[in-house]
Structures are given as C-alpha cells and as structure tokens.
Amino acid sequence: MKVSFKDNVQRDFPYKKGDYVTVVVRWLYENEKGADLYYHGTITDIDNNGFWCVLDDNKTQEEYFSFSEIENVIDGDRIPGSSKRRDIDN
C-alpha cells in the first residue's frame, strides 16, 4: 500500500495488522520541548488515512495515527537514527 506521510511524498507502507512498529512522529533533529519523538506498538487496524496501534506504554488503549501527521513508520525493533533497540517488552 502506498501512503503519503507528513512530507507529502508517497512511500510504501508494508505493515499489516499485528505488526510491531515504531511510529516516527518527528525526527530527532527537530527540537520541540515536550513533544514525543516516536512510539513503539502493535498495529490493530489500518484504513486509507492511518492506523490504530496499541502502544507499549499503555496496552489497555489504542492510539490512532494519521499518515498525514507522522514522519514515518519503521520496524518496531528500531529506534529512529540508530540501530536496533536493546530491550523489547512486548
């Protein structure tokens, strides 16, 4: 599936329900105090505009991410700008 993220460039979105992902809200080089950079979680549903995800820090609630409001989605065992995560607590 092709989607347009915040930068309006169409890219592949290879993920499906049940995949563990890292949602990049904004890149590390943007320094806004108090804003989260990324979230780790499991996709529960996908539509044409975004997807629902159960996040690691609150597994009792789903969060919706609109493609147009995020920078990217990458594999869940990765942290933006670095290599693989050390501890994954699914």
C-alpha angles and dihedrals in degrees: 000000000000118000137175116233127196092293091058092236114133114235137166118272101200096174129108139186110303096026118133109230145171112231110209107209093176135349123260094249091067108083112200111153114233096017119118116238101203145348132215120215151120122275113239101174140001131203133173093274103040146313144264119240136184104222126218093237094055115023093174095068137053124224125205119221119194113212090225092058101049133068100222148321120237136173111299096237091062132082116211112261095013143058130274123327116257099217124033114184105187 
